Amino acid sequence: YLVMASEMPLDEDPVAFRKRLLADSGAVVWDTAAGGKVMVDVVEFSDLECPACKGKWPIVNLVLQKNSGSVRHGMVSYPLTMIHPWAFRAACASWCVALQDPEALIPLKETFYGLQREMEVGLVTGTSVDFVVGHGLDEGAFRECYLRPPSIDAVHEQLGLGQIMGVSATPTYYVNGWKVQVPDGSWFPAMVERLSKGEEP
């Protein structure tokens, strides 16, 4: 239980269980769609205020772009509210944007990553609204969702999913159910390529 989290079954392959759980969960936002047959799911648990998430994203994004025909990316917000004061608001904004256009989630994420040094709690709303308007989304629908039950409940569900998965830090990635916390350019692309061929990582 300490290793796998309390809700993990002990009589099933944990990798297969995690892959199925993530594929079936409504808390995962699939913000990219593979152009062909999906062979690899890369599910990211991250926090938009997290410097490590920002630092690892270029490695992951490059892999997604290179393997766009067989790999899809799922996003799960996991705001570390004890140390990141504006992360929960940004997570709510992410959910509301994704409700309108899941593919806009990555640009929103990159917007917040680019503003990490300057961002404050009081600036999240304005930044999010500017993004919504600038990307042709419905501002009224966003405001009805943002920091209201639709997004607050969704982020709590995402946090709950992370706890079931045993997430203890951000970023944490699950690649076809295999847990990866510190992807590195020297081996992560090769791992995804092997999985896309149906091989072991």
C-alpha positions in Angstrom: 0.0 0.0 0.0 2.8 2.4 0.8 4.2 2.0 -2.7 1.1 1.6 -4.8 -1.5 3.8 -2.9 -4.4 2.4 -0.8 -6.8 2.0 -3.7 -4.6 0.0 -6.0 -5.6 -3.7 -6.3 -3.0 -6.1 -5.0 -4.0 -8.9 -7.4 -3.5 -7.1 -10.7 -0.6 -5.8 -12.7 -0.2 -2.2 -11.4 0.9 -0.9 -14.8 -2.1 -2.4 -16.6 -4.4 -1.1 -13.8 -3.0 2.5 -14.0 -3.3 2.5 -17.8 -6.9 1.4 -17.7 -7.8 3.8 -14.8 -6.3 6.8 -16.7 -7.9 5.8 -20.0 -11.4 5.6 -18.3 -11.2 8.6 -16.0 -13.1 11.7 -16.8 -10.5 13.7 -14.8 -8.0 13.3 -17.6 -8.1 16.0 -20.3 -6.9 14.6 -23.6 -5.5 17.7 -25.2 -3.9 16.1 -28.2 -5.3 13.4 -30.4 -3.0 11.0 -32.2 -3.3 11.2 -36.0 -3.4 7.5 -36.4 -3.9 4.5 -34.1 -3.1 5.5 -30.5 -0.3 3.2 -29.2 1.0 5.3 -26.3 -0.8 7.5 -23.7 1.3 10.0 -21.9 -0.7 11.4 -19.0 0.8 14.3 -17.1 0.1 15.3 -13.5 1.4 18.8 -13.2 1.1 22.2 -11.5 1.2 25.4 -13.6 3.2 27.1 -10.9 5.8 24.3 -10.7 9.2 25.2 -12.1 10.1 21.6 -12.6 7.0 21.1 -14.7 8.0 24.0 -16.9 11.5 22.6 -17.2 10.5 19.1 -18.2 7.7 20.2 -20.6 10.0 20.9 -23.7 11.3 17.3 -23.5 7.8 15.8 -23.3 6.4 18.2 -26.0 9.1 17.3 -28.4 8.3 13.6 -28.0 4.6 14.4 -28.6 5.3 16.3 -31.8 7.7 13.7 -33.1 5.3 10.9 -32.5 2.0 12.7 -33.2 0.7 9.7 -35.2 0.8 7.3 -32.4 1.0 9.2 -29.1 -1.7 11.3 -27.3 -1.2 13.5 -24.3 -3.5 13.7 -21.3 -3.4 16.5 -18.7 -4.4 16.2 -15.0 -4.0 19.3 -12.8 -2.3 18.6 -9.5 -1.9 21.9 -7.8 0.4 21.8 -4.8 -1.6 24.4 -2.9 0.6 24.3 0.3 3.6 25.8 -1.6 2.0 27.3 -4.8 -0.6 30.0 -4.0 -2.0 30.6 -7.5 -1.8 27.0 -8.8 -5.4 26.1 -7.9 -6.8 29.1 -9.7 -4.8 28.2 -12.7 -6.0 24.6 -12.6 -9.6 25.8 -12.5 -8.9 28.0 -15.5 -7.3 25.0 -17.3 -10.4 22.9 -16.8 -12.8 25.7 -18.1 -10.7 26.3 -21.2 -10.5 22.6 -21.9 -14.3 22.3 -21.7 -14.5 24.6 -24.7 -11.4 23.4 -26.6 -9.1 20.7 -25.2 -6.4 21.6 -27.7 -6.2 25.1 -26.2 -5.0 23.6 -22.9 -1.4 23.3 -24.0 -1.1 26.9 -25.2 -2.7 28.0 -21.9 -0.2 25.9 -20.0 2.7 27.5 -21.9 1.3 30.9 -21.2 1.3 30.4 -17.5 4.8 28.7 -17.7 6.1 31.8 -19.5 4.7 34.1 -16.7 5.7 32.0 -13.7 8.2 34.6 -12.4 5.6 37.5 -12.6 2.4 35.7 -11.8 0.5 36.4 -8.6 -2.9 35.2 -7.3 -4.6 38.4 -8.3 -3.3 38.1 -11.9 -4.6 34.6 -12.7 -8.1 35.7 -13.6 -7.1 38.5 -15.9 -4.5 36.4 -17.6 -7.0 33.6 -18.1 -9.7 35.9 -19.5 -7.3 37.5 -21.9 -6.3 34.0 -23.1 -9.9 33.0 -23.6 -10.8 36.1 -25.5 -7.6 36.0 -27.5 -8.3 32.4 -28.6 -11.9 33.1 -29.6 -13.5 31.1 -26.8 -16.7 32.1 -25.0 -15.8 34.4 -22.1 -19.3 34.1 -20.6 -19.1 30.4 -20.4 -15.6 30.6 -19.0 -16.7 32.9 -16.2 -19.7 30.6 -15.4 -17.2 27.8 -14.9 -14.1 29.4 -13.4 -13.8 29.2 -9.6 -17.3 27.9 -9.5 -18.5 24.3 -8.8 -17.8 23.0 -12.4 -14.1 23.7 -12.1 -13.6 23.5 -8.4 -15.2 20.0 -8.3 -13.2 18.9 -11.3 -9.9 20.0 -9.8 -10.7 18.2 -6.6 -11.5 15.1 -8.7 -8.1 15.4 -10.4 -6.4 15.7 -7.1 -8.2 12.6 -6.0 -7.1 10.7 -9.1 -3.5 11.7 -8.3 -3.8 10.4 -4.8 -5.1 7.1 -6.1 -2.2 7.0 -8.6 0.3 7.6 -5.8 1.4 11.0 -7.2 3.7 12.6 -4.6 5.4 15.3 -6.7 5.0 17.3 -9.9 5.5 16.7 -12.7 4.7 13.0 -12.7 4.0 11.2 -16.0 2.3 7.9 -16.7 3.4 6.4 -20.0 1.0 3.5 -20.8 0.8 3.1 -17.1 4.5 3.2 -16.4 5.4 5.9 -13.8 8.0 8.4 -14.9 8.8 11.3 -12.6 12.0 12.9 -14.1 11.9 12.4 -17.9 15.3 13.0 -19.5 16.1 13.6 -23.2 18.7 10.9 -23.1 16.2 8.1 -22.7 12.6 9.3 -22.5 12.1 9.6 -26.3 13.5 6.0 -26.8 11.1 4.7 -24.1 8.1 6.2 -25.9 9.3 4.9 -29.2 9.7 1.3 -27.9 6.2 1.5 -26.4 4.8 2.7 -29.7 6.1 -0.4 -31.3 4.5 -2.6 -28.7 7.7 -3.4 -26.9 8.6 -3.2 -23.3 9.9 0.2 -22.1 
